[in-house]
Amino acid sequence: MCVFFLNPRDQSPMTATLLTSILVAVFGSLQIGYHTGNVNAPARIIEEFFNHTWHSRHNQSMPDHSLTFLWSLSVSIKDFGALLGSLGVKCMADSFGRRDSILIVNALSVVGTCLMFSSKACGSFEMLIVGRLVFGLFCGLVMSLNPLYIQEVSPTNLRGAFATLNQVFFATGILLGMIVGIETVLGTEELWAIMLSLSLIPALLQYLALPFCPESPRYLLINRDQESKAAKALRRLRGSKNKVYTELEEMKEEAAHTQSALTVREFFTKRSYRQPIMIVLIVNLGSQLSGFNAIINYSTKMFDKSNFDEAKYLTLGVGAVNVTFTLVAFLLMEKAGRRRLLLTGFMCLAVCNLSMTVIDSVLFLVPELRSLQVLGVFFLISAYEVGPGPISWFIAAELFDQPARPIAMAFTSMLNWGGKFLLALLFPPLLKLCGAYVYLLFMIMALIAFSYTWRRLPETKGRTFDDIAAEFRSSEGIPLHNKTDFNTFT
């Protein structure tokens, strides 16, 4: 699938166990994407359910401001739940292992989905909101546990590409959610509750298949000191005794350089972690506050405002572009590298947001420019997914050593979901307050992220975890240029 990236002498063999383990793990990302995209097109119908429920209780229609607030809360509460869920990543990953943690938190998806599905029959919009909150807890946990598991079971030469599959399935889930949410499919007054229940299918498939996949060999060896189990897991994943021996030695070398346990306080105070923490902070905030999430959540309303007759079908175009460019990122990840894709993405995001500001500012004078608005949205989506989107979720796993990796992924999850929550909640009032100039705020964030990435982020493509960690261990935080002309620390 990805083997064409590298010289055959250097690549690890592709095995059915490796591919199955990764594909089953990313079923969780598919569920998250699905519940991100399926509330966009049927928003009016679900809002009417809110209003009807309120009327049946109080014998009067819900005030407009209350309806707007409740809908914004319904959209954003998932991201708030994810922010809370991310706090449990370290505890889950270190206590139960990477694979078993994914299985355990999958129960939150099932419970949350059942609550959402039951809300219509019970006549309770509160159940829908609580269901999205519970599902959000699942989001915060699994979007960190997935990259953690994928990166620790993947060979170095395919680590970035396979980690990108997490975003590919997330984007695919968004598109599927958008498709089933339109009126001609399941986005109707009668069927919208059934639409919300379909994520149970990948959840159940994950329960059936993931127990047969191996645990992370790194977790078994470095965290649990179970060398024989780690070797057995590696043999299943690699299918080559030579590869198993080489990787075990590399893991032992990494273990020799790391402490056995790490507290959250030590994570934020340890000198060698300061620069990676700042990189993760800037890359993730730049990614989440670049405008992408505003478009994903509110694209239908945006196109409606521009008087497009079939705004919901243009929203499907947003989903299709989203999937297409996650696949582009997947194909380029091991060729171009993380750094180049991030720099390209952030600069293109800045340009797209500037263009969106100009177009929206004059749209009322020149309505014909609405086609350019659609192109601007499509270009912004593609810029996000070609680099910042997928890389922001897994770059922390590459920059930190084994003890710090779960905390770093929890930190990543908090930044990502915190940014999504704030944007989902604040974008509508900001749009009313600032109008088209709201995109300038996104442009500024993209430029800050571009500048910091240019100055501080070393390339991690094709390097072992220990090699990357050693670069930060030996640094005093002074950026130098290495032989590949990338800013790094040596």
Buried (B, 14 or more C-beta within 10 A) or exposed (E): EBEEBBEEEEBBEBBEBBBBBBBBBBBBBBBBBBBBBBBBBBBBBBBEBBBBBBEEEEEEEBEEEEBBBBBBBBBBBBBBBBBBBBBBBBEBBBEBBBBBBBBBBBEBBBBBBBBBBBBBEEEBBEBBBBBBBBBBBBBBBBBBBBBBBBBBBBBBBBBBBBBBBBBBBBBBBBBBBBBBBBBEBBBBBEBBBEBBBBBBEBBEEBBEBBEEBBBBBBBBBBBEEBBEBBBBBBBBBBBBEEBBEBBBEBBBEBBEEBEEEBEEEBBEEBEBBBBBBEBBBBBBBBBBBBBBBBBBBBBBBBBBBBEBEEBBBBBBBBBBBBBBBBBBBBBBBBBBBBBBBBBBBBBBBBBBBBBBBBBBBEBEEEEEBBEBBBEBBBBBBBBBBBBBBBBBBBBBBBBBBBBBBBBBBBBBBBBBBBBBBBBBBBBBEBBEEEEBEBBBBBBBBBBBBBBBBBEBBBBBBBBBBBBBBBBBBEBEEEBEEEEEEBBBBE
